Amino acid sequence: MPIQRRPKPTSPDEFIEGANLTESVLQQQIEVLEQQLQQKDEHEQTLVGEIEHLRANDLDETERQLLQKQIDELREHLKQNQGSVEYPIADIHPNPKQTRQTFKEEVEAMERSLQEEGQLDDVMLFDDGTLFDGECRWRAATNLNWKTIRAVFVSRPENDQTLRRRTYLANRHRRDLNALDKATSLVAIVCDEISELKPDEVSRIVNRVLTRLKRRKQKLGDRLHLQHQEQQHTILTQFELEPVEIQVFLILLGLQEHPATLNRNVFPTLSLTTDLKVAVREKALGCAQALVLNRLTAENLGLSEEKALQLRSEGIEITLANNLSEVKAQQWVIEQKKHLVGDNTKALSNGSRDQHVDHILIAVQSLDLKKAAISTEQRQELKQALERVLQLL
């Protein structure tokens, strides 16, 4: 710990001179101090803004180095202006607007780092002890039974909506967010900005618009999310969308997310069963594999909820134990459906089976109507075809 030097004593003359300062001089000194504080705060906010701008774009190696330089500069700026403190871990609170909800692997790696190398970077906190940056470090330190952790403090955004948006951008390029965390956070951001919108309506709006455009043989364009907001608004207006549809799309595009990609790869995770969501967040089950196992529902299989849950639990354990790819997981699910079809039909008939019919049964049972972007025309054709088959049975 550095030696604290005692301040030089004030002489009587200096004390009297200070006491005789006029009110105007005191006011001038106060204004100078306020300007200095404002400049420091503006510099801090500028750095934060530059970091968020970089994180919100796809970065090459040079830009990644610049991003790291900006982060280091911000951290050093905070240290110089306020210094690091050893803050009680028990008084730290997780950010309720945190985008990332899956931490298992990152925390385990951070525990090893803290044990072997100590704490390399300070966590960033708001004045009330809420985390802005460094949740993995805080969780790892908690698991290691640390009592304090080194921290610096940063200004809190003006409102919760800004906080959630900044947290999303801060996490977007630091580590790959899994699709479930991404979908959940994006829906919350949209609902923050459109208060009358319900969470389950966000993905429906996106899917509805894209289905309509596909039917009209219209496309958004692959790089729409990289264009300026004015251009985005102009393009969306040409498609004759409803005001709320344009608003939802502009919010997502403003976060550099393409609605078509979200509809295809991200928003489907919102329909995962509760047990699969838990497996993704606590057992590190891949979202792609979870979506495959999500087909094993009581409705799709003609089973009770309890038996369907048991089958999904078995699928989760087998997928994790054998590190199954999405394709291998699909093969496992198909095998389970084959067994179920075989068991059900054996109980009903001892006659010979038509293999062609068996293939059709498997195809129909594997069809995920919730995930597929089926047009109104296709739905009607499918319904008519099934009705004709049922009439012949």
C-alpha positions, 0 to 999 in steps of 0.5 A: 500500500503506498505511503500517504503523505501528510498535506502541507500545513496552511499558514495563518496568512493563507487561511486569512487570504482564503477567508477573504475570497469574494463570493464572485471568486468562489463562484468562478472556482466552482464553475471551473471545477464543474467544467472539469468534472463535465469534461471527464464525464463527457470523455467517459461517455465518448469512450463508451459510445465508441466502444458500443459503436465498434461492438455493434458491427462485424469486426476484422482483426484491425477493428478488434484491436481498436476495440480492445484499445478503447476498452483499455482506455476507458478502464484506465480513464476510470482508474485515474479519475476514481481509482479501483476499490475492493468492493464486497462481492455480497453487495454486488447485484446482477444486471436485470437487463443482462442479455446473456443468461448462459454463463456455465462454460465462461464461468468455469474458464474464468475460475481457472483464470482467477486461481492461476493469474488473479483478477486481471481486469476490474469489474464495472459497477453502477453506484448501487453495486449493479453490474455493468460489465464483468458478470463472469468475473463476479460469478467466478469469484463468488464460486471461489468464495472471494469476499471482495473483487476489484471494481471501478464505477461508471455512470448509469444510463438515463433509463432502463431501456437504454441500459438493456440496449447497451448491454445487448450491444456490449455482449453481441461481439464479445462472445457468441450469444446463443440463439435463446439468449439473443431472442429473449433479449431482442424481444425485450428490447422491442417491447421496451420501445413499443410498450403496448406490444406483447412479447409473443407478438414480436416473432409473429410480426416478423414471420408474418411480414416475411411470409407476406413478402415471400408470397409477393416474391419480394425481398428485404435485401441481404445487407439491409441491416447495414444501411442507414436508418433513413434508407431502411425506412424508405425500403420498408415503406415501399413494401406497404407494411403496417406502422407497427411492423415498420417500427419492429423491423427498424428496431431490429435493424437498428441493432444490426440484426437482419429480420430474415436471419432472426426468423430462421435461426433465432426466434424459433428458440422461443418455442422451446419447452421449459426443460429444453430452455433449462438444458440450454442455459444450465447444461450447455445444450446447443440451441440447434440440438434443442430445436431438434429435441423440441419435436418430441412433444406430447402432441406430436408423439401422441404421448402423455406430457410425462412420457414426452418429458422423459423422452426429451430428458433422455435425448438431452443426456444422450446428446450431451454425453455423445456430443451429438451434432444437429444431424446426429440428433435428428437421426436419434429423434427419427429413430425414436419416432420409428419405435413409437410408430412400430409399437403403436401399430403392432398393438393395433394389427398383426398384418403386414406393413406397407413401407411406403406408408411408414415413410409417410407417417414418419414424414408427417410426424416430423413436420414442424409446422411452427418452425416452417414458413408455410404460405396460406396457399400451402396450408390449404393444399396440405389440409385438403390432401389430409382430408382426402386421405382421411376419407379413404381410411 
